[in-house]
Amino acid sequence: MDLRLANKNSWYPSKTIRLFRLFLHTICFLTILIFGSGCVSKGYSYQGNPLFGWMESSGEVRTTDPFPILKRYPTFHAIDFEFPVGGKYADGYYLAQKFGSENAKFGGRKHLGEDWNALTGGDSDYAAPVYAFGNGVVSEIADYGGGWGKVVRIVHHQNLANGNFYHLETIYAHLHTIDVEPGQLVKKTEWIGTIGDAGGSYPAHLHFELRSKVGAPLGGGYGLTTDGFLPPTRWLMTYGPKEKSFSEETFQWIGEKNGTL
């Protein structure tokens, strides 16, 4: 996933923009305080990562607190998980960029998710369906523009069936369409959107992240460490479908076959 630098001239906003942004955040906070729900914000979005800097978002950000909803449905657990593309075993897809791989373009920073691309390459998977990794609540839908494009975030309450519960978060990025709403309950394998190219930033593919820290800043897709992030395919080796075995190597395109990313 190639997250591009913002225009260097917009690396830090003017005083007027900062004051306007403060005003918007104040309105947003009051909206949440009074109505108990998320709000729509537009304009400048700082992702907390030098790969982004300041850039103008091309759409809106809509959020909600997933925890009251999960509390309202105490049996709506994520017991098992499946791949977000290609069905149960990601048929027809390969890992164009694995979790933890170092990218020289970003100073050797590590990839914090997985990039899924169709075996047919190029934009052949454009508008192909993206599925929920597991049962959960949609906590955010957004169009950040730039290197992220359209994004869906889902929070999962994982039941390990041994009395232990954990919260996980999944992020689906570069989408062409978003087909869910904040606060919506989604089931494992439910259609949540379609694969896109972040507004033509690169060939169509899905950037997918699995996080152990819920609600953290979106970030930049790469980091000096992988703390707070989990390797999705390796996670599925334990908590995914069991009819056949697989590993990250299963989804390596033989000889990389001139992969498109």
C-alpha positions as CSV (number, residue, x, y, z in Angstrom):
1,M,0.0,0.0,0.0
2,D,1.6,3.2,-1.2
3,L,0.6,6.0,1.2
4,R,1.7,9.1,-0.4
5,L,3.1,12.3,1.2
6,A,0.8,15.3,1.4
7,N,1.7,18.4,-0.5
8,K,4.7,19.9,1.4
9,N,3.1,23.3,1.3
10,S,0.1,21.9,3.3
11,W,2.2,20.1,5.9
12,Y,1.0,22.4,8.6
13,P,-2.3,24.4,8.3
14,S,-2.6,28.1,8.7
15,K,-3.8,29.7,11.9
16,T,-7.2,30.3,10.3
17,I,-7.6,26.6,9.4
18,R,-6.4,25.6,12.8
19,L,-9.0,27.8,14.5
20,F,-11.7,26.6,12.1
21,R,-10.7,23.0,12.9
22,L,-10.9,23.7,16.6
23,F,-14.4,25.1,16.1
24,L,-15.5,22.0,14.2
25,H,-14.1,19.7,16.9
26,T,-15.9,21.7,19.6
27,I,-19.2,21.4,17.7
28,C,-18.5,17.6,17.3
29,F,-17.8,17.2,21.0
30,L,-21.0,19.0,22.0
31,T,-23.0,16.9,19.5
32,I,-21.7,13.7,21.1
33,L,-22.3,15.0,24.6
34,I,-25.9,16.1,23.9
35,F,-27.0,13.4,21.5
36,G,-24.7,10.5,22.4
37,S,-23.8,9.7,18.8
38,G,-21.1,10.4,16.3
39,C,-20.9,13.4,14.0
40,V,-19.9,14.2,10.5
41,S,-16.6,16.1,10.0
42,K,-15.1,17.4,6.8
43,G,-12.0,19.3,5.7
44,Y,-8.5,18.7,7.1
45,S,-7.8,15.4,8.7
46,Y,-4.5,14.7,10.5
47,Q,-3.7,11.0,10.7
48,G,-0.9,11.3,13.3
49,N,1.8,9.9,10.9
50,P,4.5,11.8,9.0
51,L,3.6,9.8,5.9
52,F,0.4,11.7,5.8
53,G,0.9,15.2,7.2
54,W,-2.0,17.5,6.7
55,M,-4.2,16.8,3.8
56,E,-7.7,17.7,2.7
57,S,-10.1,14.8,3.0
58,S,-12.4,14.2,0.0
59,G,-15.4,13.2,2.0
60,E,-16.9,12.7,5.5
61,V,-16.0,10.8,8.6
62,R,-18.9,9.2,10.5
63,T,-18.3,7.4,13.8
64,T,-20.2,5.8,16.7
65,D,-19.2,4.2,20.0
66,P,-19.5,0.4,19.5
67,F,-19.3,-0.6,23.1
68,P,-22.9,0.3,24.2
69,I,-24.2,-1.6,21.2
70,L,-22.1,-4.7,22.0
71,K,-23.3,-4.4,25.6
72,R,-26.9,-4.3,24.3
73,Y,-26.3,-7.5,22.4
74,P,-24.2,-9.6,24.9
75,T,-24.4,-12.8,22.9
76,F,-23.3,-11.2,19.6
77,H,-19.7,-12.6,19.8
78,A,-17.1,-13.2,17.2
79,I,-16.4,-16.8,17.7
80,D,-14.5,-17.5,14.4
81,F,-13.3,-15.5,11.4
82,E,-12.8,-15.7,7.7
83,F,-10.9,-13.9,5.0
84,P,-12.2,-10.5,3.9
85,V,-11.9,-11.3,0.2
86,G,-12.5,-14.4,-2.0
87,G,-14.7,-16.3,0.4
88,K,-13.7,-18.7,3.2
89,Y,-10.2,-19.4,1.9
90,A,-9.6,-16.2,-0.1
91,D,-9.9,-18.1,-3.4
92,G,-8.5,-16.2,-6.4
93,Y,-6.5,-13.8,-4.2
94,Y,-2.9,-13.5,-3.2
95,L,-0.9,-11.4,-0.6
96,A,0.6,-8.6,-2.6
97,Q,2.2,-7.3,0.6
98,K,2.4,-9.3,3.8
99,F,2.0,-8.2,7.4
100,G,5.3,-6.9,8.8
101,S,7.1,-6.6,5.5
102,E,9.6,-3.7,5.4
103,N,9.0,-1.0,2.7
104,A,12.1,0.8,1.6
105,K,10.0,3.7,0.2
106,F,9.0,4.5,3.8
107,G,12.4,4.2,5.5
108,G,12.1,0.5,6.2
109,R,8.9,0.9,8.1
110,K,6.9,-2.3,8.6
111,H,3.6,-2.9,6.8
112,L,0.8,-3.0,9.5
113,G,-1.7,-5.0,7.5
114,E,-2.1,-7.2,4.5
115,D,-2.7,-6.1,0.9
116,W,-5.0,-8.5,-1.0
117,N,-4.9,-8.5,-4.8
118,A,-6.7,-10.8,-7.3
119,L,-4.5,-13.4,-9.0
120,T,-5.6,-11.9,-12.3
121,G,-3.7,-8.7,-11.3
122,G,-4.1,-5.0,-12.2
123,D,-7.6,-3.7,-11.6
124,S,-9.3,-7.0,-12.2
125,D,-10.7,-7.0,-8.7
126,Y,-12.0,-3.5,-8.8
127,A,-15.5,-3.4,-7.2
128,A,-15.2,-7.0,-6.0
129,P,-16.9,-7.7,-2.7
130,V,-15.3,-7.1,0.7
131,Y,-16.6,-9.2,3.6
132,A,-16.7,-8.7,7.4
133,F,-13.8,-10.6,9.0
134,G,-16.2,-11.7,11.9
135,N,-19.3,-10.7,13.8
136,G,-19.0,-7.1,15.0
137,V,-20.2,-3.5,15.0
138,V,-19.3,-0.9,12.4
139,S,-17.6,1.9,14.4
140,E,-16.6,4.2,11.5
141,I,-17.0,4.8,7.8
142,A,-15.0,7.5,6.2
143,D,-13.5,8.9,3.0
144,Y,-10.1,10.2,3.9
145,G,-8.9,10.7,0.4
146,G,-5.1,10.5,-0.2
147,G,-3.5,7.2,0.5
148,W,-6.4,5.7,2.5
149,G,-9.4,6.5,0.4
150,K,-12.7,5.0,1.7
151,V,-12.4,3.1,5.0
152,V,-14.6,0.9,7.2
153,R,-13.7,0.1,10.8
154,I,-15.4,-2.8,12.7
155,V,-15.1,-3.7,16.4
156,H,-15.4,-7.4,17.3
157,H,-16.0,-8.9,20.8
158,Q,-14.1,-12.2,20.5
159,N,-15.3,-15.2,22.5
160,L,-12.5,-17.7,22.9
161,A,-15.0,-20.3,24.3
162,N,-12.8,-20.7,27.4
163,G,-14.4,-17.8,29.4
164,N,-12.0,-15.2,28.0
165,F,-13.2,-12.3,25.8
166,Y,-11.2,-9.8,23.9
167,H,-12.0,-6.8,21.7
168,L,-10.4,-6.6,18.3
169,E,-10.7,-4.1,15.5
170,T,-10.5,-4.6,11.7
171,I,-9.9,-1.9,9.1
172,Y,-10.8,-2.2,5.4
173,A,-9.2,0.5,3.2
174,H,-9.1,1.8,-0.4
175,L,-12.7,0.9,-0.9
176,H,-14.7,1.7,-4.0
177,T,-18.0,1.6,-2.1
178,I,-19.0,1.5,1.5
179,D,-22.2,-0.5,2.1
180,V,-22.7,-0.3,5.8
181,E,-23.5,2.4,8.4
182,P,-22.0,3.3,11.8
183,G,-23.6,1.3,14.6
184,Q,-24.7,-1.5,12.2
185,L,-24.3,-5.1,13.4
186,V,-22.6,-7.2,10.8
187,K,-22.0,-10.9,10.7
188,K,-19.0,-12.8,9.6
189,T,-18.8,-12.9,5.7
190,E,-21.4,-10.1,5.4
191,W,-20.9,-7.8,2.4
192,I,-19.6,-4.5,3.7
193,G,-18.2,-2.8,0.6
194,T,-16.2,-3.3,-2.5
195,I,-12.5,-3.2,-3.5
196,G,-11.2,0.1,-4.8
197,D,-8.0,2.0,-5.7
198,A,-8.1,5.0,-3.3
199,G,-9.2,7.3,-6.0
200,G,-6.7,5.9,-8.5
201,S,-3.7,6.1,-6.2
202,Y,-2.6,2.5,-7.1
203,P,-4.0,-0.7,-8.7
204,A,-7.2,-1.9,-7.0
205,H,-6.6,-4.0,-3.9
206,L,-7.8,-4.3,-0.3
207,H,-5.6,-3.0,2.6
208,F,-6.7,-5.0,5.6
209,E,-5.6,-4.5,9.2
210,L,-6.3,-6.5,12.4
211,R,-5.7,-4.6,15.6
212,S,-5.6,-5.5,19.3
213,K,-6.0,-1.8,20.3
214,V,-9.4,-0.6,19.5
215,G,-10.0,3.0,18.5
216,A,-6.4,4.0,18.0
217,P,-5.6,6.7,15.4
218,L,-5.8,5.4,11.9
219,G,-2.1,6.0,11.4
220,G,-0.3,5.6,8.1
221,G,-0.3,1.9,7.3
222,Y,3.3,1.5,8.2
223,G,5.2,1.8,11.5
224,L,8.6,1.3,13.1
225,T,7.0,-1.5,15.2
226,T,3.9,-3.7,14.9
227,D,2.7,-3.2,18.5
228,G,-1.0,-3.2,18.6
229,F,-1.4,-4.9,15.3
230,L,-1.9,-8.6,14.5
231,P,-1.0,-10.7,11.4
232,P,-4.4,-11.5,9.9
233,T,-3.5,-14.7,8.0
234,R,-1.6,-16.1,10.9
235,W,-4.5,-15.2,13.2
236,L,-6.8,-17.1,10.9
237,M,-4.6,-20.2,11.1
238,T,-5.8,-20.4,14.7
239,Y,-9.3,-18.8,14.7
240,G,-10.3,-19.3,11.1
241,P,-11.8,-22.1,9.0
242,K,-10.5,-25.6,9.6
243,E,-11.5,-27.6,6.6
244,K,-8.0,-27.2,5.1
245,S,-4.7,-25.9,6.2
246,F,-3.1,-22.7,4.9
247,S,-0.3,-20.2,5.8
248,E,1.0,-16.9,4.5
249,E,3.1,-18.9,2.0
250,T,-0.2,-20.4,0.6
251,F,-1.1,-16.9,-0.7
252,Q,2.3,-16.0,-2.1
253,W,2.1,-15.6,-5.9
254,I,4.6,-18.1,-7.2
255,G,7.7,-16.2,-8.2
256,E,5.6,-13.1,-7.3
257,K,4.5,-13.3,-11.0
258,N,5.3,-9.7,-11.5
259,G,2.9,-8.6,-8.8
260,T,1.2,-5.3,-9.5
261,L,1.9,-3.5,-6.1
